[in-house]
Amino acid sequence: MEKFKRLKNEGNDCVKGGEYEEAANKYSECMKLNTEECTVYTNRALCYLKLCKYEEAKQDCDHVLQIEDSNIKAFYRRALAYKGLQVRKKNMAGI
């Protein structure tokens, strides 16, 4: 549990510093230790949104909503992921 908290805090610090790839890696490590902690999934979803990895962000939010069906952050970030996917789809259609 101590390692989980340390990794999560390191991930949070990376987010504050704008290091989203590194933060996502820290949160992924947390998930290996505890798959039921929704916060790390919504945090990693935020990182994926910042990195324009919309499908991955959506998947993390879907996972959270299976565990906590009223998680507001998961709903909001999933909506942002869908928006990003729609924009990407429109841009691809224009090419």
Stockholm file with secondary structure:
# STOCKHOLM 1.0

chainA/1-95         MEKFKRLKNEGNDCVKGGEYEEAANKYSECMKLNTEECTVYTNRALCYLKLCKYEEAKQDCDHVLQIEDSNIKAFYRRALAYKGLQVRKKNMAGI
#=GR chainA/1-95 SS CHHHHHHHHHHHHHHHTTCHHHHHHHHHHHHHHCTTCHHHHHHHHHHHHHTTCHHHHHHHHHHHHHHCTTCHHHHHHHHHHHHHHHHHHHHHHTC
#=GC SS_cons        CHHHHHHHHHHHHHHHTTCHHHHHHHHHHHHHHCTTCHHHHHHHHHHHHHTTCHHHHHHHHHHHHHHCTTCHHHHHHHHHHHHHHHHHHHHHHTC
//
